[in-house]
Amino acid sequence: LPGVGNVSFIKDFVIVGFPGLLPHYYGLVSVLLFFVYVFTLVGNAVFLALFVMSRSLQKPVYYCIINLAVCDVLFSTATLPKIISRYCFQDGTISFMGCFLQMFFVHYFGSVTARLLAVMAIDRYAAICFPLRYHSPLMMIIRAYPLPYCASNTIVHCCCDHIAITTLACTDREEYSYPAFIHAMIVLLGSLAVIVFSYCAFIVAVLRILSTQGRMKTFSTCSLIIIALFFLPRCFNYLSSNINIKFSTDLRLVIIMMYSLLPPMINPLIYCLRTDEVKKVLIRKLQRKK
């Protein structure tokens, strides 16, 4: 709007969630999201407790997993309580400042997770084969916060995502969206490139193992499914938003929720409970209690 400048008349935002969801499914969705949140907290808390209580796990190889577990818990805590409240208590209102704070945590923990997965891939490569200019997510928030928000305050999303928020600004968002898009691609594709290189070298090394059983045992440490689930839908989401690929809003939100919530929930199983040393420590602790 002409003459508005950087003045925002909106005092709070309303998170809609899935716009096509019928009201009689609200309770079911809130229970499902609550289950995901509890499962994420419990799964990661188990590994954190084992790490603290067992000296045998206090090795450099597990510090990345610890950071990933903490990041998963904080990401889920930043995003899930508000959307659960929206469907359970019909309370989707979030303050202006609170929304931008949530946006920061969503993108910050997403960036940290991408880099952690890259570091863990390098660690796996080094373990098998040998027995960036950083643009802070804070800059995305600094550029988005002063925009004039003077029209709708309805966020068609399950959290305060950068794209969902900046589309509500009363100004041309292109000069703000492209730097954010480039940053997202650098973080995602840069980390993904490191992971792909590490796993290619890892696979070549595994194929040199003569024993088929040895190959299968080594391949069982791979987490390609969770890596693909984390990176590929994210890249597609950012690309589709910037090159105007149109598809159902509800389908887009389902994809976003899958790549945002499934990895934190599954990571304890992939990285912790499938590791022999962690399983031995867990079994030992359970047997002592009996």
Secondary structure, DSSP 4 states (H G I P E B T S, - for coil): -TT-TT-----EEEE---TT--GGGHHHHHHHHHHHHHHHHHHHHHHHHHHHH-GGG-SHHHHHHHHHHHHHHHHHHHHHHHHHHHHHSS--EEEHHHHHHHHHHHHHHHHHHHHHHHHHHHHHHHHHH-------HHHHHHHHTTS---S--EE-SSS--HHHHHTTSSS--HHHHHHHHHHHHHHHHHHHHHHHHHHHHHHHHHHT---HHHHHHHHTT--HHHHHHHHHHHHHHHHHHHTT----HHHHHHHHHHHHHHHHHHHIIIIIITSHHHHHHHHHHHHHH-
